[in-house]
C-alpha cells in the first residue's frame, strides 16, 4: 500500500492549494513525515517536514508560504501552499522523513502546476 497524495491542480501565480496525504494503514503514526517535490530531470527534494511532536522545518524556497500539518485522527498529513509561484510547479509526494527505509511507499504523487 502506497501513500496517496492528492489535492494538486492548475493554479495561477499567487494562488493557493492544499495537498493531502492519507496513511490508510496507519503505518507512519510514529514517523516524522515529509512532503517532497520533483521536476523532470531533477532529484526529489524535501519541501517540508513535521515531527511526531509537531515541530516543522521548511526548505528556504517555501518558508513563509507553505505550512505542513498532520491530523492523527485522520491519519493525514497536509501541505497548505500559499502565494504559489511558477517555480513551485512539480509533482508533490509525501513519505516518511527520512524516506530511505520507506522507498516502497512512494505513490504517484500529485501534480501542481502554477501558471504565470
C-alpha positions, -999 to 999 in steps of 0.1 A, spaced: 0 0 0 14 33 -10 9 68 4 -17 86 -17 -11 123 -22 -40 144 -36 -51 180 -40 -29 192 -68 -40 211 -98 -35 241 -120 -35 274 -103 -24 310 -112 6 325 -95 -3 339 -62 -30 313 -57 -33 285 -31 -36 248 -29 -40 223 -1 -24 189 -5 -34 158 15 -16 125 21 -35 97 37 -18 69 56 -47 44 53 -29 16 72 -16 39 100 19 27 92 35 61 98 20 72 131 54 70 148 74 86 120 84 121 111 67 129 78 77 150 48 64 165 16 88 163 -13 86 175 -49 102 166 -81 105 182 -116 115 161 -146 153 156 -148 159 166 -112 162 149 -78 132 146 -55 137 174 -29 123 178 6 99 207 8 87 204 44 88 180 73 69 175 105 80 155 136 58 133 157 55 161 182 45 186 155 77 206 151 83 217 115 110 226 91 109 240 56 131 245 26 142 281 23 123 284 -10 89 278 6 94 292 41 67 316 50 44 304 22 39 267 29 26 250 61 28 213 69 5 198 94 -8 164 105 -41 151 118 -35 118 137 -72 111 140 -75 111 102 -40 96 96 -34 125 72 -6 149 65 -14 182 48 6 208 29 -10 242 27 6 262 -1 0 299 -5 15 326 -27 23 300 -52 50 307 -78 57 291 -112 88 276 -98 66 256 -74 54 236 -104 63 199 -97 49 166 -87 45 165 -50 48 134 -29 46 125 8 66 99 27 84 94 60 113 115 68 139 104 61 124 82 34 153 57 29 137 27 46 102 35 31 110 38 -6 83 12 -15 57 36 -2 62 64 -28 29 68 -45 21 85 -78 23 120 -63 1 149 -72 8 174 -99 10 210 -90 12 235 -119 14 272 -113 9 295 -143 24 329 -145 
